């Protein structure tokens, strides 16, 4: 029960951004990795809140909040994050949404509709700006190229403590797979010692990299929470 007395907030699944009364923009996220992390944290004794867009089997002791859109995800997460010791943003939150939603269904007879998109809120960046010195913030990076560079940049720009990155086009990894292969990037020093950090050759020396080969998503969750616990120990 290594996380006994700690509060963990975990997100899971892909958001849906409405186009009209029946259609939406979405992604392939199944929520399996987020649920696995929530289960692992619960087994370690944490008081777990899971903000999810999909329903999957879970332990009865986990508190689940169901949402659909990026805006709903943000509202739920921001509302809970202040009390959490650990925040793990495993959900695949849409980067864009339609700027307006048609209240009725588009008809084929009307021709092909033109969609104007706008960015959704950057929840991880908002959490990074608001997090306390004692909170551990974990982000995810689903990448199809330049995985290491993109993950390291995200670690710095979002003011996160840990980034979990995976190649979404690799076999046996990514969305809807039962297995995953990830790289876990974390700061080798505490944030208080890395003021003004940037991802350049000097900063890169302060980033730890841990490769987790293709294993079950529950095993990925176990390794990730080992890294989280190691970071928490340094905060004491």
C-alpha positions as CSV (number, residue, x, y, z in Angstrom):
1,X,0.0,0.0,0.0
2,X,2.7,2.4,-1.0
3,X,0.3,5.2,-2.0
4,X,-1.9,4.9,1.1
5,X,-3.2,8.3,2.2
6,X,-2.5,9.8,-1.3
7,X,-5.1,11.2,-3.7
8,X,-4.6,10.3,-7.4
9,X,-6.5,11.8,-10.3
10,X,-6.4,9.9,-13.5
11,X,-8.0,10.5,-16.9
12,X,-8.8,7.9,-19.6
13,X,-10.3,7.6,-23.1
14,X,-10.7,9.9,-26.0
15,X,-12.9,12.9,-26.1
16,X,-15.7,13.5,-28.6
17,X,-16.2,16.9,-30.1
18,X,-19.7,17.4,-31.5
19,X,-20.3,18.4,-35.1
20,X,-24.1,18.1,-35.2
21,X,-26.8,16.3,-33.3
22,X,-25.3,12.8,-34.1
23,X,-21.8,13.2,-35.4
24,X,-18.5,14.0,-33.7
25,X,-14.8,14.3,-34.1
26,X,-13.0,11.6,-32.1
27,X,-10.0,9.4,-31.9
28,X,-9.2,5.7,-31.4
29,X,-8.4,5.8,-27.7
30,X,-10.0,2.9,-25.8
31,X,-9.2,4.1,-22.3
32,X,-7.4,0.9,-21.4
33,X,-4.2,2.5,-20.3
34,X,-5.9,5.1,-18.1
35,X,-8.0,2.4,-16.5
36,X,-5.0,0.3,-15.9
37,X,-3.2,3.2,-14.2
38,X,-6.3,3.9,-12.0
39,X,-6.4,0.2,-11.0
40,X,-2.7,0.1,-10.2
41,X,-2.9,3.3,-8.1
42,X,-6.0,1.9,-6.2
43,X,-4.2,-1.3,-5.5
44,X,-1.3,0.6,-4.0
45,X,-3.7,2.3,-1.6
46,X,-4.4,5.6,-3.3
47,X,-7.8,7.3,-3.1
48,X,-8.5,7.4,-6.9
49,X,-10.7,9.6,-9.0
50,X,-11.0,8.6,-12.6
51,X,-12.3,11.1,-15.2
52,X,-13.2,9.0,-18.2
53,X,-15.0,9.2,-21.5
54,X,-15.6,5.4,-21.8
55,X,-17.0,2.8,-19.4
56,X,-14.8,-0.2,-18.6
57,X,-14.7,-2.6,-15.7
58,X,-13.1,-1.2,-12.6
59,X,-12.8,-1.8,-8.9
60,X,-15.8,-0.6,-6.9
61,X,-13.6,1.7,-4.7
62,X,-12.6,4.0,-7.6
63,X,-14.6,7.2,-8.0
64,X,-15.4,7.6,-11.7
65,X,-16.7,10.8,-13.4
66,X,-17.9,10.3,-16.9
67,X,-17.4,13.1,-19.5
68,X,-17.5,13.4,-23.2
69,X,-15.9,16.5,-24.6
70,X,-12.6,18.3,-24.0
71,X,-14.5,21.1,-22.3
72,X,-16.2,18.6,-19.9
73,X,-12.9,16.9,-19.3
74,X,-11.3,20.2,-18.4
75,X,-14.1,21.2,-16.0
76,X,-13.9,17.9,-14.2
77,X,-10.1,17.7,-14.0
78,X,-9.6,21.3,-12.9
79,X,-12.3,20.9,-10.3
80,X,-10.5,17.8,-8.8
81,X,-6.8,18.6,-9.4
82,X,-6.3,21.0,-6.5
83,X,-6.8,18.2,-3.9
84,X,-4.7,15.6,-5.8
85,X,-1.2,14.5,-4.8
86,X,-0.8,12.8,-8.2
87,X,-2.4,13.9,-11.5
88,X,-2.0,11.5,-14.5
89,X,-3.4,12.8,-17.8
90,X,-3.6,9.5,-19.8
91,X,-6.7,10.6,-21.8
92,X,-6.4,11.4,-25.5
93,X,-8.0,14.9,-25.4
94,X,-8.9,16.4,-28.8
95,X,-6.7,19.3,-29.9
96,X,-9.4,20.8,-32.0
97,X,-13.2,21.1,-32.0
98,X,-15.8,22.6,-34.4
99,X,-16.2,26.3,-33.6
100,X,-20.0,25.8,-33.8
101,X,-22.2,22.8,-33.4
102,X,-25.3,22.4,-35.5
103,X,-28.3,21.5,-33.3
104,X,-29.8,19.2,-35.9
105,X,-28.3,16.6,-38.3
106,X,-26.5,17.6,-41.5
107,X,-28.4,16.1,-44.4
108,X,-26.6,14.5,-47.3
109,X,-28.9,16.4,-49.7
110,X,-27.4,19.6,-48.4
111,X,-24.0,18.8,-49.8
112,X,-20.7,18.4,-48.0
113,X,-20.6,20.7,-44.9
114,X,-17.6,23.0,-44.3
115,X,-16.2,22.7,-40.8
116,X,-14.3,25.5,-39.1
117,X,-12.2,24.2,-36.2
118,X,-10.8,25.9,-33.1
119,X,-8.3,24.7,-30.5
120,X,-9.5,23.1,-27.3
121,X,-8.2,24.1,-23.9
122,X,-4.7,22.8,-23.1
123,X,-5.5,21.0,-19.9
124,X,-2.0,19.7,-19.2
125,X,-0.5,23.2,-19.5
126,X,-3.2,24.7,-17.3
127,X,-2.5,22.0,-14.6
128,X,1.3,22.7,-15.0
129,X,0.8,26.3,-14.3
130,X,-1.4,25.7,-11.2
131,X,0.3,22.7,-9.6
132,X,1.9,23.0,-6.2
133,X,5.5,22.0,-5.4
134,X,4.3,18.8,-3.8
135,X,2.1,17.6,-6.6
136,X,3.3,15.2,-9.3
137,X,2.0,15.9,-12.8
138,X,2.2,13.2,-15.5
139,X,1.3,13.8,-19.1
140,X,1.1,11.5,-22.1
141,X,2.4,12.1,-25.6
142,X,1.0,10.0,-28.4
143,X,3.6,10.4,-31.2
144,X,4.0,9.1,-34.8
145,X,7.4,10.7,-35.3
146,X,10.3,12.5,-33.4
147,X,9.1,10.8,-30.2
148,X,12.0,11.8,-28.0
149,X,12.3,15.4,-29.1
150,X,8.5,16.0,-28.9
151,X,8.2,14.3,-25.5
152,X,11.1,16.3,-24.0
153,X,9.7,19.5,-25.3
154,X,6.3,18.7,-23.8
155,X,7.9,17.9,-20.5
156,X,9.4,21.4,-20.3
157,X,6.6,23.4,-22.0
158,X,3.8,22.0,-19.9
159,X,5.7,22.2,-16.6
160,X,5.1,18.5,-16.1
161,X,7.2,16.2,-13.9
162,X,6.9,13.1,-16.1
163,X,5.9,12.4,-19.7
164,X,4.9,9.0,-21.0
165,X,5.4,8.8,-24.8
166,X,4.5,6.0,-27.2
167,X,4.7,5.5,-30.9
168,X,1.0,5.2,-31.9
169,X,1.8,3.5,-35.3
170,X,4.1,0.8,-33.8
171,X,2.7,-2.7,-33.7
172,X,1.3,-3.8,-30.3
173,X,1.3,-0.3,-28.9
174,X,-1.0,2.7,-28.7
175,X,-4.7,3.0,-29.0
176,X,-7.0,0.0,-28.3
177,X,-4.1,-2.4,-28.0
178,X,-3.9,-4.6,-24.9
179,X,-0.1,-4.0,-24.8
180,X,2.0,-0.9,-24.9
181,X,5.6,0.1,-25.5
182,X,6.5,3.5,-24.0
183,X,9.3,5.8,-23.1
184,X,9.0,7.5,-19.7
185,X,10.8,10.9,-19.5
186,X,11.3,12.6,-16.1
187,X,13.4,15.3,-14.6
188,X,16.5,14.1,-12.9
189,X,16.3,17.1,-10.5
190,X,13.5,18.7,-8.7
191,X,11.6,21.4,-10.4
192,X,12.7,23.9,-7.8
193,X,16.3,23.3,-9.0
194,X,15.4,23.7,-12.7
195,X,14.0,27.2,-12.9
196,X,13.9,28.5,-16.4
197,X,14.6,25.1,-17.8
198,X,14.5,24.6,-21.6
199,X,14.9,21.7,-23.9
200,X,18.4,22.3,-25.2
201,X,21.6,20.3,-25.0
202,X,22.1,21.4,-21.4
203,X,18.5,20.6,-20.2
204,X,18.6,17.3,-22.0
205,X,21.2,16.2,-19.5
206,X,18.7,16.6,-16.7
207,X,16.1,14.4,-18.3
208,X,15.9,10.7,-17.4
209,X,14.7,8.2,-20.0
210,X,13.2,4.8,-19.3
211,X,12.2,2.4,-22.0
212,X,9.4,0.1,-21.2
213,X,9.3,-2.7,-23.9
214,X,6.0,-4.2,-25.1
215,X,4.2,-5.4,-22.1
216,X,0.6,-5.3,-20.8
217,X,-0.9,-1.9,-20.1
218,X,-1.2,-2.9,-16.4
219,X,2.6,-3.6,-16.4
220,X,3.2,-0.2,-18.0
221,X,1.0,1.3,-15.2
222,X,3.2,-0.4,-12.6
223,X,6.4,0.9,-14.0
224,X,5.0,4.4,-14.3
225,X,3.8,4.5,-10.7
226,X,7.2,3.3,-9.6
227,X,8.6,6.4,-11.3
228,X,5.9,8.6,-9.7
229,X,6.7,7.2,-6.3
230,X,10.4,7.8,-6.8
231,X,9.7,11.4,-7.7
232,X,7.5,11.8,-4.7
233,X,10.2,10.5,-2.4
234,X,12.5,13.3,-3.6
235,X,9.8,15.9,-2.7
236,X,9.8,15.0,1.0
